[in-house]
Amino acid sequence: MSTPAPKLPADVVISGRVWELEVRDGLNLDEERAGLTQFSRGRIVLDTDAAQPRTMLHELMHAAEETLESDIPHDTIAALAAGLADALISRPVLAEWIAARARGDV
């Protein structure tokens, strides 16, 4: 029996700024985009059909870039998001370990 997938949280906090998270149908993005970061609204939106881990990490990195007032080239964000997604997919417990360490639980 498989475990049901966890629900997407309503938001995430990046360096003190709250970003809403949403997955929805019909974003009508071009072929190369599966999500978008609405900087002025503090919202990350992924298209239902394309909501993949790499896309979420990619948009989270754009949100972090904006929040931290950095200037990271788009191709660098894409490469880092892909690598982080691969790491977290290959070892899901890694995210739990990181969160536990951040909370001081370990």
C-alpha positions as CSV (number, residue, x, y, z in Angstrom):
1,M,0.0,0.0,0.0
2,S,1.5,3.3,-1.0
3,T,1.6,6.4,1.2
4,P,-0.4,9.3,-0.1
5,A,1.6,12.2,-1.4
6,P,1.9,15.1,1.1
7,K,0.0,18.2,0.3
8,L,1.8,21.3,-0.9
9,P,2.1,23.8,1.9
10,A,0.2,27.1,1.5
11,D,3.4,29.1,1.8
12,V,7.1,29.1,2.5
13,V,9.3,31.6,4.3
14,I,12.6,32.6,2.7
15,S,14.8,34.9,4.7
16,G,11.8,36.3,6.6
17,R,9.6,36.9,3.5
18,V,6.5,34.8,3.1
19,W,5.9,33.4,-0.4
20,E,2.5,31.8,-1.2
21,L,2.7,28.5,-3.1
22,E,0.1,27.4,-5.6
23,V,-0.4,24.7,-8.3
24,R,-3.2,25.4,-10.7
25,D,-4.5,24.5,-14.2
26,G,-4.3,26.7,-17.2
27,L,-1.4,29.0,-16.6
28,N,-0.9,29.3,-20.4
29,L,2.9,29.5,-20.1
30,D,5.1,29.1,-23.1
31,E,6.6,25.6,-23.8
32,E,9.8,26.3,-21.9
33,R,8.1,27.4,-18.7
34,A,6.3,25.3,-16.1
35,G,6.0,27.8,-13.3
36,L,6.5,31.5,-12.4
37,T,7.5,33.6,-9.5
38,Q,5.3,36.7,-9.0
39,F,7.8,38.9,-7.2
40,S,5.4,41.8,-6.4
41,R,2.7,39.4,-5.0
42,G,5.1,37.1,-3.2
43,R,3.7,34.1,-5.0
44,I,5.1,31.0,-6.7
45,V,2.7,29.3,-9.2
46,L,3.3,26.0,-10.9
47,D,1.1,24.6,-13.8
48,T,-0.6,21.4,-12.7
49,D,0.6,19.5,-15.7
50,A,4.2,20.5,-15.1
51,A,4.4,20.7,-11.3
52,Q,7.7,18.8,-10.8
53,P,10.4,19.0,-8.1
54,R,12.9,20.7,-10.4
55,T,10.3,23.4,-11.3
56,M,9.5,24.1,-7.6
57,L,13.1,24.3,-6.6
58,H,13.8,26.5,-9.6
59,E,11.0,29.0,-8.6
60,L,12.1,28.8,-5.0
61,M,15.6,29.9,-6.0
62,H,14.1,32.8,-8.0
63,A,12.2,33.8,-4.9
64,A,15.4,33.5,-2.8
65,E,17.3,35.6,-5.3
66,E,14.7,38.3,-5.1
67,T,14.4,38.2,-1.3
68,L,18.2,38.4,-0.9
69,E,18.5,41.0,-3.7
70,S,21.0,38.8,-5.5
71,D,21.7,38.6,-9.3
72,I,22.1,35.0,-10.2
73,P,22.1,34.1,-13.9
74,H,19.0,32.1,-15.0
75,D,21.1,29.2,-16.3
76,T,22.8,28.9,-12.9
77,I,19.5,28.8,-11.1
78,A,18.3,26.1,-13.5
79,A,21.5,24.0,-13.0
80,L,21.4,24.3,-9.2
81,A,17.7,23.5,-9.0
82,A,18.2,20.4,-11.1
83,G,21.1,19.2,-8.9
84,L,19.2,19.9,-5.7
85,A,16.1,18.1,-7.0
86,D,18.2,15.1,-7.9
87,A,19.8,15.0,-4.5
88,L,16.5,15.3,-2.6
89,I,14.7,12.8,-4.9
90,S,17.5,10.2,-4.4
91,R,17.5,10.7,-0.6
92,P,14.2,12.1,0.6
93,V,15.3,11.8,4.2
94,L,17.9,14.5,3.5
95,A,15.2,17.2,3.6
96,E,14.1,15.9,7.0
97,W,17.7,15.8,8.3
98,I,18.2,19.5,7.1
99,A,15.0,20.6,8.8
100,A,15.8,18.8,12.0
101,R,19.2,20.3,12.1
102,A,17.8,23.8,11.5
103,R,15.3,23.4,14.3
104,G,18.0,22.1,16.6
105,D,16.3,18.7,17.0
106,V,19.6,16.8,16.4
